[in-house]
């Protein structure tokens, strides 16, 4: 009788890791392309943790023919290929400095997240991603050769400043406009669709800068946007006192 009253709930099957889905199709596809384009890298699969890594060397070849192998580790996120991988300097070849665009743990800071070129639907996406990594590593070597203090390529500032630069570009580089829209970007202005646009044009917000703010929100993400421009507004208010 007791056994009938207290039945165990059926256990749910553990969801498959990304590399097991669709019969392992994405893993096989990527593996074939990586073997041809980056033969120094090999796949490592931790079945217990359900994680996949690429480990080995990315070899850079100078115009004079001199090759430089660099140890790298590529870690795939659990939701790959929806999001791009993380790349690490596996052998501590370079100093982990902000001006060299490294995180303290050796992860490469390739770009500002909203500016990522990652395309989950591109069958050659991983190879294109690693080509960008190779460019980044080549820039590290150039940085060493020409002297510290001058990054040999396009870059963003660190932290919030890099995001502010990105948003400013989306607004056409108009600092006045950024200052006017900052409270709206921080979700502090209370502006409504039919309110006058914060830019001061005299037009309704929905017919003026609503779409621009929506685009910024989509690219940066609301949580990140509110945090950055919340701090921006707080600092601006402090500076005016």
VOPAGU-2260 file (C-alpha; in pm, 1 decimal, decimal comma):
REM VOPAGU-2260
SITE   aa  ch    i         X         Y         Z
SITE  UNK   A    0       0,0       0,0       0,0
SITE  UNK   A    1     274,6     241,2      96,1
SITE  UNK   A    2     456,7     178,5    -227,8
SITE  UNK   A    3     145,5     274,1    -421,8
SITE  UNK   A    4     105,8     605,9    -239,4
SITE  UNK   A    5     464,6     722,5    -277,6
SITE  UNK   A    6     572,9     659,5    -630,3
SITE  UNK   A    7     899,1     798,4    -755,8
SITE  UNK   A    8     876,1    1067,1   -1016,4
SITE  UNK   A    9    1025,5     960,1   -1348,9
SITE  UNK   A   10    1380,2    1082,5   -1392,0
SITE  UNK   A   11    1435,0    1322,0   -1680,4
SITE  UNK   A   12    1699,7    1238,4   -1934,2
SITE  UNK   A   13    2006,3    1460,4   -1920,9
SITE  UNK   A   14    2006,7    1696,2   -2218,4
SITE  UNK   A   15    2265,8    1620,4   -2479,9
SITE  UNK   A   16    2579,6    1829,8   -2501,7
SITE  UNK   A   17    2600,0    2047,3   -2811,9
SITE  UNK   A   18    2849,2    1816,9   -2982,8
SITE  UNK   A   19    2611,4    1520,4   -2944,0
SITE  UNK   A   20    2310,9    1686,1   -3103,9
SITE  UNK   A   21    2204,0    1603,1   -3458,0
SITE  UNK   A   22    2424,3    1298,1   -3448,4
SITE  UNK   A   23    2734,8    1508,2   -3386,4
SITE  UNK   A   24    2693,8    1683,3   -3720,1
SITE  UNK   A   25    2827,8    2022,5   -3616,6
SITE  UNK   A   26    3131,7    1872,1   -3445,5
SITE  UNK   A   27    3213,7    1658,8   -3749,6
SITE  UNK   A   28    3170,6    1956,9   -3981,3
SITE  UNK   A   29    3396,5    2179,5   -3773,1
SITE  UNK   A   30    3651,7    1904,8   -3717,2
SITE  UNK   A   31    3696,1    1852,1   -4091,6
SITE  UNK   A   32    3742,0    2221,9   -4162,5
SITE  UNK   A   33    3979,4    2278,5   -3871,0
SITE  UNK   A   34    4196,5    1982,7   -3974,6
SITE  UNK   A   35    4245,3    2147,3   -4314,7
SITE  UNK   A   36    4285,7    2510,1   -4207,2
SITE  UNK   A   37    4448,2    2478,3   -3862,6
SITE  UNK   A   38    4621,8    2138,4   -3849,4
SITE  UNK   A   39    4809,3    2236,3   -3533,2
SITE  UNK   A   40    4487,8    2235,0   -3333,0
SITE  UNK   A   41    4317,3    1917,8   -3214,5
SITE  UNK   A   42    3987,2    1847,9   -3038,6
SITE  UNK   A   43    3973,9    1737,2   -2677,4
SITE  UNK   A   44    3640,1    1617,9   -2534,7
SITE  UNK   A   45    3569,3    1590,4   -2162,7
SITE  UNK   A   46    3275,3    1350,6   -2167,3
SITE  UNK   A   47    3218,9    1373,1   -1793,3
SITE  UNK   A   48    3186,7    1751,7   -1797,3
SITE  UNK   A   49    3031,8    1761,7   -2143,1
SITE  UNK   A   50    3287,5    2015,9   -2262,3
SITE  UNK   A   51    3489,4    2047,6   -2580,3
SITE  UNK   A   52    3824,3    2220,0   -2633,2
SITE  UNK   A   53    4059,5    2289,9   -2918,9
SITE  UNK   A   54    4421,4    2278,2   -2810,7
SITE  UNK   A   55    4751,8    2309,0   -2989,3
SITE  UNK   A   56    4928,7    2564,5   -3202,6
SITE  UNK   A   57    4822,9    2840,2   -3436,0
SITE  UNK   A   58    5118,7    2898,4   -3665,3
SITE  UNK   A   59    5180,8    3246,9   -3800,5
SITE  UNK   A   60    5394,8    3275,9   -4113,3
SITE  UNK   A   61    5568,2    3605,2   -4191,8
SITE  UNK   A   62    5619,1    3732,2   -4547,5
SITE  UNK   A   63    5984,2    3628,4   -4524,2
SITE  UNK   A   64    5874,2    3273,2   -4454,1
SITE  UNK   A   65    5959,6    3258,4   -4084,2
SITE  UNK   A   66    5691,3    3071,7   -3889,7
SITE  UNK   A   67    5594,9    3133,0   -3527,6
SITE  UNK   A   68    5381,9    2866,8   -3354,2
SITE  UNK   A   69    5172,4    2998,3   -3066,6
SITE  UNK   A   70    5004,7    2770,4   -2815,2
SITE  UNK   A   71    4632,2    2835,2   -2789,2
SITE  UNK   A   72    4328,6    2688,5   -2618,7
SITE  UNK   A   73    3977,4    2737,2   -2754,0
SITE  UNK   A   74    3689,6    2670,0   -2514,9
SITE  UNK   A   75    3343,2    2612,1   -2656,5
SITE  UNK   A   76    3040,0    2741,9   -2464,0
SITE  UNK   A   77    2761,0    2505,1   -2367,6
SITE  UNK   A   78    2528,8    2669,7   -2620,3
SITE  UNK   A   79    2774,3    2654,9   -2911,1
SITE  UNK   A   80    2727,3    2737,7   -3197,4
SITE  UNK   A   81    2478,9    3000,9   -3084,5
SITE  UNK   A   82    2765,3    3192,2   -2920,8
SITE  UNK   A   83    3131,7    3212,9   -3008,4
SITE  UNK   A   84    3414,8    3040,7   -2827,0
SITE  UNK   A   85    3673,3    3185,8   -2590,2
SITE  UNK   A   86    4041,5    3177,2   -2677,7
SITE  UNK   A   87    4331,7    3165,2   -2434,0
SITE  UNK   A   88    4707,0    3209,2   -2459,9
SITE  UNK   A   89    4779,5    2856,2   -2340,7
SITE  UNK   A   90    5153,4    2891,7   -2276,1
SITE  UNK   A   91    5163,2    3245,4   -2132,6
SITE  UNK   A   92    5347,7    3360,5   -2442,6
SITE  UNK   A   93    5234,9    3721,3   -2392,9
SITE  UNK   A   94    5198,5    3946,8   -2086,5
SITE  UNK   A   95    4837,9    3962,3   -1970,0
SITE  UNK   A   96    4797,7    4338,1   -1987,9
SITE  UNK   A   97    4490,1    4545,6   -2066,2
SITE  UNK   A   98    4677,0    4746,8   -2328,9
SITE  UNK   A   99    4751,5    4420,6   -2507,0
SITE  UNK   A  100    4383,6    4325,5   -2487,3
SITE  UNK   A  101    4416,9    4026,9   -2257,1
SITE  UNK   A  102    4208,3    3943,5   -1954,0
SITE  UNK   A  103    4403,9    3854,2   -1637,2
SITE  UNK   A  104    4337,4    3482,4   -1694,3
SITE  UNK   A  105    4494,2    3488,8   -2041,1
SITE  UNK   A  106    4172,9    3512,1   -2242,1
SITE  UNK   A  107    4204,3    3711,6   -2561,0
SITE  UNK   A  108    3987,3    4023,3   -2579,1
SITE  UNK   A  109    3924,0    4013,0   -2951,9
SITE  UNK   A  110    3652,2    4275,6   -2977,0
SITE  UNK   A  111    3367,7    4444,4   -2797,3
SITE  UNK   A  112    3090,2    4180,6   -2769,4
SITE  UNK   A  113    2832,9    4380,9   -2972,9
SITE  UNK   A  114    3088,4    4402,3   -3254,9
SITE  UNK   A  115    3151,1    4028,7   -3276,0
SITE  UNK   A  116    3149,0    3892,7   -3630,3
SITE  UNK   A  117    3034,3    3549,6   -3515,8
SITE  UNK   A  118    2764,3    3393,1   -3732,0
SITE  UNK   A  119    2616,7    3074,8   -3585,9
SITE  UNK   A  120    2472,8    2968,8   -3922,7
SITE  UNK   A  121    2797,2    3001,2   -4116,7
SITE  UNK   A  122    2941,0    2650,6   -4180,2
SITE  UNK   A  123    3287,6    2809,7   -4196,2
SITE  UNK   A  124    3221,7    3026,5   -3890,0
SITE  UNK   A  125    3479,5    2859,9   -3666,5
SITE  UNK   A  126    3754,7    2891,4   -3928,0
SITE  UNK   A  127    3669,8    3257,4   -3982,6
SITE  UNK   A  128    3676,7    3308,6   -3607,2
SITE  UNK   A  129    4019,8    3147,8   -3578,3
SITE  UNK   A  130    4146,4    3360,0   -3866,2
SITE  UNK   A  131    4055,2    3664,0   -3656,6
SITE  UNK   A  132    4240,2    3504,7   -3363,6
SITE  UNK   A  133    4545,9    3463,4   -3586,8
SITE  UNK   A  134    4529,7    3834,1   -3674,6
SITE  UNK   A  135    4508,7    3918,0   -3303,9
SITE  UNK   A  136    4813,6    3703,5   -3226,7
SITE  UNK   A  137    5005,4    3858,0   -3515,7
SITE  UNK   A  138    4924,8    4199,6   -3371,0
SITE  UNK   A  139    5074,7    4083,2   -3043,0
SITE  UNK   A  140    5401,5    4004,0   -3218,8
SITE  UNK   A  141    5394,8    4339,2   -3399,1
SITE  UNK   A  142    5327,5    4515,0   -3069,2
SITE  UNK   A  143    5643,0    4359,2   -2927,1
SITE  UNK   A  144    5850,5    4443,3   -3234,0
SITE  UNK   A  145    5758,9    4811,7   -3266,5
SITE  UNK   A  146    5753,3    4889,0   -2896,3
SITE  UNK   A  147    5490,1    4899,0   -2626,3
SITE  UNK   A  148    5223,7    5164,0   -2609,0
SITE  UNK   A  149    5093,8    5152,4   -2966,2
SITE  UNK   A  150    4848,5    4882,8   -3064,5
SITE  UNK   A  151    4891,7    4796,5   -3435,7
SITE  UNK   A  152    4528,8    4803,8   -3536,5
SITE  UNK   A  153    4178,3    4918,5   -3457,6
SITE  UNK   A  154    4088,9    4893,1   -3091,2
SITE  UNK   A  155    3837,3    4999,6   -2829,1
SITE  UNK   A  156    3902,1    5148,8   -2490,2
SITE  UNK   A  157    3859,0    4923,4   -2187,9
SITE  UNK   A  158    3545,8    4871,2   -1978,7
SITE  UNK   A  159    3250,5    5108,6   -1997,8
SITE  UNK   A  160    3446,4    5353,7   -2213,3
SITE  UNK   A  161    3460,9    5106,0   -2500,8
SITE  UNK   A  162    3082,6    5064,1   -2493,9
SITE  UNK   A  163    3032,4    5440,4   -2480,8
SITE  UNK   A  164    3254,8    5475,3   -2788,0
SITE  UNK   A  165    3045,5    5213,0   -2965,5
SITE  UNK   A  166    2716,5    5383,7   -2880,0
SITE  UNK   A  167    2858,4    5720,5   -2980,4
SITE  UNK   A  168    2943,9    5582,4   -3324,9
SITE  UNK   A  169    2588,4    5449,5   -3362,1
SITE  UNK   A  170    2467,2    5802,7   -3291,3
SITE  UNK   A  171    2682,9    5945,7   -3566,3
SITE  UNK   A  172    2958,0    6063,5   -3334,8
SITE  UNK   A  173    2746,6    6344,8   -3187,5
SITE  UNK   A  174    2853,6    6393,4   -2826,8
SITE  UNK   A  175    2568,8    6637,6   -2762,2
SITE  UNK   A  176    2319,7    6374,1   -2872,5
SITE  UNK   A  177    2478,0    6109,8   -2651,3
SITE  UNK   A  178    2458,5    6342,9   -2349,8
SITE  UNK   A  179    2091,0    6412,4   -2423,2
SITE  UNK   A  180    1996,1    6045,9   -2466,4
SITE  UNK   A  181    2207,4    5905,9   -2180,7
SITE  UNK   A  182    1919,9    5914,4   -1923,4
SITE  UNK   A  183    1697,2    5733,2   -2174,4
SITE  UNK   A  184    1968,2    5474,9   -2241,6
SITE  UNK   A  185    1992,0    5427,4   -1863,8
SITE  UNK   A  186    1612,0    5390,3   -1838,1
SITE  UNK   A  187    1596,9    5690,8   -1607,2
SITE  UNK   A  188    1421,2    5953,7   -1817,5
SITE  UNK   A  189    1065,7    5813,8   -1816,0
SITE  UNK   A  190    1026,8    5928,8   -2176,6
SITE  UNK   A  191     726,3    5776,8   -2357,4
SITE  UNK   A  192     665,8    5721,5   -2726,4
SITE  UNK   A  193     458,8    6038,6   -2759,8
SITE  UNK   A  194     683,7    6247,5   -2535,1
SITE  UNK   A  195     908,4    6515,0   -2684,8
SITE  UNK   A  196    1235,1    6354,5   -2791,5
SITE  UNK   A  197    1512,7    6413,1   -2534,8
SITE  UNK   A  198    1737,2    6537,7   -2815,8
SITE  UNK   A  199    1547,9    6869,5   -2818,5
SITE  UNK   A  200    1428,5    6849,3   -3179,4
SITE  UNK   A  201    1068,6    6926,0   -3082,2
SITE  UNK   A  202     950,4    6604,9   -3249,7
SITE  UNK   A  203     781,1    6316,6   -3073,0
SITE  UNK   A  204    1022,8    6055,0   -2943,8
SITE  UNK   A  205     867,3    5780,9   -3159,8
SITE  UNK   A  206     932,5    5984,6   -3473,1
SITE  UNK   A  207    1280,3    6092,3   -3375,3
SITE  UNK   A  208    1530,6    5880,0   -3181,0
SITE  UNK   A  209    1319,4    5586,6   -3059,9
SITE  UNK   A  210    1446,0    5355,6   -3332,9
SITE  UNK   A  211    1807,3    5455,1   -3267,7
SITE  UNK   A  212    1767,9    5376,0   -2896,5
SITE  UNK   A  213    1599,8    5043,7   -2980,7
SITE  UNK   A  214    1889,3    4950,2   -3209,2
SITE  UNK   A  215    2142,3    5036,1   -2939,2
SITE  UNK   A  216    1943,2    4832,5   -2686,0
SITE  UNK   A  217    1932,7    4532,8   -2919,7
SITE  UNK   A  218    2306,4    4540,6   -2989,2
SITE  UNK   A  219    2432,3    4612,2   -2636,9
SITE  UNK   A  220    2159,9    4443,2   -2430,7
SITE  UNK   A  221    1934,5    4614,0   -2177,9
SITE  UNK   A  222    2110,7    4493,4   -1863,8
SITE  UNK   A  223    2451,7    4608,5   -1987,2
SITE  UNK   A  224    2312,8    4931,8   -2127,0
SITE  UNK   A  225    2131,2    5027,6   -1805,9
SITE  UNK   A  226    2439,5    4953,1   -1597,2
SITE  UNK   A  227    2681,7    5151,5   -1813,3
SITE  UNK   A  228    2466,2    5457,9   -1861,9
SITE  UNK   A  229    2334,2    5438,9   -1508,4
SITE  UNK   A  230    2691,8    5492,6   -1394,4
SITE  UNK   A  231    2732,7    5756,1   -1665,7
SITE  UNK   A  232    2435,4    5956,3   -1535,9
SITE  UNK   A  233    2548,3    5921,6   -1174,6
SITE  UNK   A  234    2897,3    6045,8   -1260,6
SITE  UNK   A  235    2756,9    6332,9   -1467,0
SITE  UNK   A  236    2532,2    6440,6   -1179,4
SITE  UNK   A  237    2828,7    6431,5    -940,7
SITE  UNK   A  238    3042,9    6639,1   -1176,3
SITE  UNK   A  239    2780,6    6915,1   -1197,1
SITE  UNK   A  240    2762,1    6961,2    -821,1
